[in-house]
């Protein structure tokens, strides 16, 4: 299946995305978590038009 991993800025807007082929939703989530770093505030995973996963990191400390 084809998935779109969309990484998010602090305001929730898209920062970048890429497409990947995975055998399951769980594999797509594992890939997204491994790529998610301090540069991005969160990630959304879409399969077609359907959002199957959405994660926002907790607020950054002041």
N, C-alpha and C positions, 0 to 999 in steps of 0.2 A: 504494500500500500504506500501511497505517496503522502507525506506529511510536510506541512510548512511550519517551521520553527521561527517564531517572531519574537525578537528580543526587544524589551521595552525600556524607555527612559524613565526617570523619576516621575514625570508628569503623566505617565501611562501611554505616551505616544510611541509609535514604532521607531526603533533605532536602526535595526537591520533585520533581515530574515534570510533563511535559506531553505531549500527543499531537500528532502532526504527520503530514501526508500527504507521502510522498516517492516518487519513481519508482524508487529503488534503495537498497540497503543503504549504498552509498558516499555517496549524498547525505545520508542520515540521519546517518552518521558525521561528515560535514563540518559539518552543522548543530550537532551536539552539541559538536564541538571549538570552534566559533565562540562558543558560549554558555558553555562551561566557563570559569570564571574563578577568581580567588584565593579566592572564597567557598566553593567546593566542592572536595572532595578527589578526586572521580572521577565517572564516569558509566557507566551501563549503558544499552544500547539493546535493546529487546525488539520483536520482530515477533510479535504474538500472545503465546503463552506462551514462545516461544523467545528466549533471550538470544543476540543476534547479535554483540554487542560489549561489552567491559568494559574500562575504563581507570581506573587509579588513578594519581594524580600521585605523584611521589617524595616522600619524607618532607620535611616542612618543616624548615629549618635552625633550630637552637636559638640 
